[in-house]
Amino acid sequence: MPPAPAPRSSAGAAPLRTPGSARRTSSIDTSWPHGRAGTMRLIGRARDIVTPRAGGAPVLCAEDSFDAVLKTDRTIVSIEADPPRLDLTRLVGTRGGGKLRHALEQFVPEERRNATPLYLILDDISGASLVAPWAWSRWEKGWLESGLTRPQLDKMIQDMAGICTGFAPGSSSLDPNRLANESQDGTPAPDLRRPDDPEGWHAFTVQNTVGMRRARRIDVTLGEVIAIEAAFQDSAAKPDGTRAALHEYQLSATADPKSLRLLSIGATPRVLPFGECPGAVANISRLLDSELPQLRQTVIDRLPGTLGCTHLNDALRALAEVPALVNHLRDTIGTA
């Protein structure tokens, strides 16, 4: 029996900022200044703001960015942050993937402890650099086959089997012909920014040639519970000036303001490449009663392999940043 059709409906622009809320936005924009066979340039940006109860212009609480160059195998060649972090240069030579997160813990542990905007985008280098080459599918027909021999494609599929729900053994995604065809598709992705709320997002880089963008948004309000709304999207620039989405999720959650334990969690898959991918949503109740600050590890422990979706897991792990946004709210506008 074939799987249900994959979800292909972007949510579009972010909602208007809610008075009395905190918002973290982040993006990693990837480009290839020297062509497809050359190095990748990743520009990461992240920003925390609080919208006063009266509404209007937000209060800037924190802002970070980085500029990095990676080899085709995702090894970091250079990286620098603004504001500067001297220890960040120790990441040079580390390859995007699980070992990068270990290096972050070793070299810049205070970024994770403090849940800084910089840590969110550094942690996202692994995922963003992995999916970034899909951007070429918007500009080159047969982009996947042209970059790989058939034995290389078969080996790639073999290595992906079992890594997530979408690539569980027997999934349609493991059919080489379907993988090539499905990966060529894309869902129209409206601008995440709203003309009526220009301060709702930080500034993106301009992508008028081949480029990939991973964007995240986390909105938090504080009352009897911590109310959380989050969104994630991978999208690519197209030659006609529009964008196409490959992955997109929306999350809704609540947590206890004192214990920071997760009270409820829901996820809506908006755009995914394969019909099997949304199956991971049924498993996220395993995270209930988890402490928000521990989610980066808890998600890995409770949603491993085919129980999770790589991109959903990363969106859930990013909720570990919520306590930092709660602190911004308490410091800026109090709790009343």
Protein Blocks (a to p, Z undefined) as FASTA:
>chain_A
ZZdddddddebjaddddehiacdddddddddfkojklccddddddddddddfkgpjdddf
bdcdddddddfkopafbdcdddddfklmmmgopacdjklmmmmmmmmmmlmmnopaklmm
mmmmmmmmmmmmmmmmmmoghklmmmpcfklmmmmmmmmgopamklgghiaklpmklmmm
mmmpccddddfbdfklmklpccddddfbdcddddddddddddfbccdddddddddddfko
pacdfbdcdddddddfklopafbdcdddfbdfbfklmmmmmmmmmmgoiafklmmmmmmm
mmgcjlbcfklmmmmmmmmmmmmmmmmmmmmnojZZ
